């Protein structure tokens, strides 16, 4: 089944049929073939915006990145934050992916770097007053924040509202569903797609990985 579904995914990607590709990827993940789906998507992600967005969405919804991060961190909020940082880094670095093995093996070092970044920031927060941080670093933080805010503002409303409720205001998925009147499954899907779109916009703006 895995090979058949993978073939369907590849055909859909080659035909630029985003809906069929999304359906095939979902079926592969549900059947336990997330690696096969990710490998097929990653091979095309550097040259196809739709494949890249579906790659990020599949990484998110399959839980692959969250599991990697969760094996190194305990705090749930931190896991979510680092997972999203990882997804953005994947998008920004995808041009360097050369294949030759499982895509998840390429993702894992990115996770480790983002976890290390998180732990370093955590140490800095507890040992330094924010006013003492180097001016250049503060300017970079402000620029990055502004870029993310602009990307969020550019999202279609269908995705912008749930993404902002989840990632900016910190609501749980269930709370976002209740606030928007949408089903939990719909909310999770829209947040994943919205995050993928934001990641793509950040890449276009040249933010560093």
N, C-alpha and C positions, 0 to 999 in steps of 0.2 A: 504493500500500500504506500509506503514511504516514497518509493521511487516514482510510482504513478502520480501521486500528489505533487511531488517535486517537479515532474515533467509538466503538470498542469500549471504550476506556478511559473515555471520558466516560459511556457508558451504565452501565458497572460502578460508577463513582463515584456516579452518581445513584441507582443501585439499592442502594448501600451494600454491594456485593459485593467485599470486600477481596481475596479470593483472585483473582477474575477481573481486578480492577484491577491487582494486582501482576503477573499474567501478561501483561496487555496492555502495561504499562509496560516490562517486561523485553523483550518482543518488539519494541517500538518502539526501545529502546536498541540491541538487537542488530542491528536493520536500519539503524541509522544515523540514527534520528529522535529522538535524545535531547531536542533542543530542543522538539519537538512534545509529547513526554511531559511535560516539565517545565512547559511553558506551561499545559497542561490541568490538571495537578496544582496549580500555583500559583494558578490562578483560583478553586480551591475550598478551598485550604489554610487560609484565615483562618476559615472556618466549619465545617470538617470535620477532626476529629482524625485520622481514618484517612487522609485525603488529605494532611495535613501530614506524618504519619509516612512515607507512601510517597514524598512529595516529597523528604524528607531522605535516605531510603534510596536513591532514584534519583540524587540529586546525588552521593552517596557512591560507589555502585557503578559509575556511568557514568564516574567519573574527572574530571568537569567541574571540580570545585573543586580537586582535586589538580593538574590541569593549569594552572589559573589561578595557584595558589600557586607551583607549580614554575617558572613563567616569571619569578618575582621572587626566589626563594630557591634555594639550591643544597643545603643540608644536608637530607638525607632525613628525619631525625627532626623537624627544624623544620617541614618541609613537612607532615608528618602532624599535628603539633600545631596548626599554624595552620589547616589544613583542618578539623580538628574544632572549633576556635574559630569558624570561619566558619559551619559547619553550625548551631551553637548560636545564633549571631547571626541567621542566616536565620530560624530558628524564632521567636526573640524579636521580630523586626522584621516578620514576614510580614503583620501587619495593615496595614502602611503600603504594601504592594504594590498598585499601581493598574492594572497591565496596560498595554496600549497599545504593547507591544513585546516583544522576547524577554525571558524571565525571566532568562536568563543576563546580560543587560545590566544588570539590577537587582542581580544578585549581585556583579558585578565590583567595584563600589565598596566593597562590604562586605569583599571579599578584600583590597583595598588598605588598608583601615583596620586589618584584623587583622594584616596584614604589618607595617604601621607600628607597631602596638602591640608586636609581637614584637621588632622592631629596637630600639625604645625600651627595652624591658625588658632586652634584651641589653646595651645601652650602660650601663644603670643597674647591672646585675650586675657589669660589669667596672670601674666607677668608684666604686661606693659599697659600703661594708660594710653588710650586711643590718641590723645593729643601728642604723644611722643613718637607715633609712627612716622616714618619718613614721608615727606611731602609727596614724593613721586609715587609711592605706593598708594597713598590716599587718593591722588589724582586718578590713578589707574582704577581703583575701586569705584570711584564716582563715575568714571567714563563707562565702565562695564555695566554698572547699575542703570545708567541712562540708556545704554544700548538695549539692554533687556527690556526696560520699560517701553521703549519705542517699538520693539518687536511684539510685545504683548498688545500694545495699542493697535498694531497693524493686523492682528488676528481677526478673522471674521467673528462676529458676535457669538455665533453658535459655539465656538471653541474658547473665545476670550473669557467669557463669564465663568465657566467651570474651572478653567486653568487658574484664573486669578483667585477664585474662592479657595481653591486647593493650595496653590503654591505661594500666593501672596498673603492671603488672610488666614491660612493654616487650618481650614475646615477639613474634616474627614470626608472621605468619599460619600459616606452615608449622609452627612450633613449637607454636602453639595447637592446630592440627589433630592433631599427634602427641600432645600432652598429654591432649587430650579424647577421642581416638579417633574423631574425626569427619573427614569429607572436607574438603578445602581449600575447595571451593565452599560447603559447608554452613557452615563457620566464617565465611567472608567475609559470607555472607548474614545469619547470626545476629548478627555484630558490627555490621553496618550497621543492622539492625532495632533492636538494643539501644541503639545510639547515638541513633537517632531517638526512642526512648522516653525516654531520659535527657533529651534536648533538650526534649521536650514537658513533662516534669516540672519542669525548670528554669524554663520559661516560666510554668507555673502558680504557681511560688514567687516570681515577680516579679523574677528576677535581671535586671540591666540588660544590654542588648546591647553 
